[in-house]
Amino acid sequence: MRRRADTVSYGSPRNRHIATVVAAVVLSGAMFVSAFIMARLLPAAAPAVQTEIMITNTDRVLVVSPHPDDESIACSGLIQHALEAGAQVRVLWMTAGDHNIVGPPLFWRKAPVTPAQFRDIGHKRMQEAMAAARVLGLSPEDLIFLGYPDGGLSDIFMNVWTSKPYRSGLTNATSVPYAESAVAGQPQTAMNLLTDVEQVMTSFQPTIVAYPNLIDDHPDHQATGLFVTAALADLHLSPRRLEYVVHVKGWPRPLRYVPFVDAYAPPAARVLGLREEVIHLTPQEVWIKTRAIQAHASELLPLATLITFARRTEVFLAPADLSESTDAVRVAQFFFPVSRVSDEQRPVIRRFSAMESSGSLQLSLELGRSLSRLEELELFVFPLPASGNFGSAPKLHVVYRGGAASAEVSDLEHPTAKQVTANVSHNGATVSLTFDAALTGAHPQGFFLRVEKGPGRVDLTRSRTVWIGIAPAVS
């Protein structure tokens, strides 16, 4: 005879609810026991110079989250402290999190196949984000969803400014497909996304902005940092910037739930000398953060390591603010790495510098050795005019072949336009490219730089776009 339990559908709402509650109770109990044991067994962490983040009732805190769950993972303590201080808080989600392949089969017992099913994932993950926001004490009016393509933000920033909208490979949408979005139906271009972010900032006028740091390995997180950086520079806003990290290999450590220990920044932050700023959480605040993370149930079950971010401190990094005064050697090694062909033959970028002179922008790259005629550098240079209006500024694609006196330059937004050249000079292994004002605009306040293909073999998983500020020219 079949037992009564065997005849009940696993897909019924009642059973899913019971299973979710039981799983949450068991997981929470196991995690707390493990955490208590680990807290007593862990060796003392290396001390770090950290500054406490202070928030007042006059602050307006904007948390920019690439996906539903990043706000809970990285900023739960910040949000709680801001609300406790009487500050205003807004959370802005760039995507709906619809690029979720693992979660649905485990949590909803359905593997997504069709565009409609992926859009359904986006709806569910936004619902989870709203539930997490309630746990943290936020109101519906504090929440802003944009709903751009999960997994597509980097491609959009690099390639889709005012041209044909980006089509998501999962939802098959070329415009924002979610009714919950504040910009539903908006064509998915970088210009529109930047404008949407700028409109939120203009309306809210934040005094504190929290967003991902560029050392984060996730392309959506990197792109979110780029869009926020461009928006702040475009609008000439100077709020306090708190940058967080979620995706770094082997971090946080230990990779388990230890709510009774402090969090520290990833090693890369120390290498770059980025200053750490922290929020200290009480045991009650850590528990609220844990519950907020658990509200993202479709992410929590397949990726239980998310709960490891619930600790006694939340760590934020001060922006790198790269410029010609930055330690060029360390920055080049981190942001422009090349796979190790051999220690002697690697033509790595060892140092870079930028300066404006007589209306021209000069970019100098010191390599490990001179390039042969068969090797090339491919760069993307996106200048930001001093007057703003980054969206309409040129997006330059530069190809330089070893030994040549010029580099080929094209504007990604005008692919049919006639190709032009930039002058190149050599001094040993140093290559200097000069772009006149006709290419970059007069007196740019900085530019985004990406080395997509370098000499030798580039580890593309580490290639990233960086913002480099330019000091005003001295007359």
KAZIPE-V375501 format. One line per field, one symbol per residue. burial: b if it has 16 or more other C-alpha atoms within 10 Angstrom, else e. A space follows every 50 residues. Layout:
burial: ???
This chain:
burial: eeeeeeeeeeeeeeebeeeeeeebeeebeebeeebeebbeeeeeeeeeeb eeeebeeebbbbbbbbbbbbbbbbbbbbbbbbbeeebbbbbbbbbbbbbb ebbbeebeeebbeebebbbbbbbbbbbbbbbbbebbebeeeebbbbbbbb bbbbebbbbbbbeebbbbebbbbbbbbbebbebbebbbbbbbbbebbbee beeebbbbbbbbbbbbbbbbbbbbbbbbbbbbbbbeeebebbbbbbbeee bbeeebbbbbbbbbbbeebeebebbbbbbbbeeebbebbbbbbbbbbbbb bbebebbbbbbbbbbbbbbbebbeeeebeebbebbbbbbeeeeeebbbbb bbbbbbeebbbbbbbbbbbbbeeeebbbbbbbbbbbebebbebbbbbbbb bbbeebbbbbbbbeeeeeeebbebebeeebbbbbbbeebbbbbbbbbbbb bbbbbbebeeebbbbbbbbbbeeee
